[in-house]
Amino acid sequence: MNINFEQVHNYYERVVFEAVANLAGSYPTYSADMLADVACVALNRLPARYVRHDVDMMFYLTEPERRAIDDGLQDALGFAFTFVGERMAKRTGIV
């Protein structure tokens, strides 16, 4: 039996990467490394949701579940941008 796991992924990875890329313009002092750190921090604050196809997950969610996912994503991103920015400020002495 040949099992293909290549389609299995964490739903939030693509969503977080796209959101960080879209928000990067609002944080012009953040380097590419800092933005990667933001993505990592945000992903670590979100639950793992492994799927094969993103559309399958979204199809079976109720509207309150979709809203909870969006709210959780926004909270995680806000925390991550602040967290990384504060850590960099402390490290560089710009507090």
Residue, then its C-alpha position, 0 to 999 in steps of 0.5 A: m500500500n502506497i500512502n501519500f501524506e503530502q497533502v496533509h498540512n496545518y490549515y493555519e500555516r498558509v493563512v498565517f503566512e499570507a496574513v503576515a505578508n499582507l501586514a508587513g507593509s504596516y511594519p516597515t521596520y520589521s526585517a524578513d527574519m522578524l516577520a518569519d518570527v512573527a509567523c512562528v509566534a502566531l502559529n504557536r498560539l493557534p491550535a493545530r488543524y490538520v487537513r488535506h484540503d482547506v476547502d473541506m474544513m471551511f465547508y463543514l464549519t458553522e458560522p460561529e466556528r468560522r468567526a472563532i477561527d478569524d478572531g483567534l487568527q487576529d488575536a494571534l497575529g496582534f500578539a505576535f507582531t507586538f511580542v516580536g517588536e518588543r523583543m527586538a526593541k529590548r535586544t537593540g536597546i530601543v525601549 
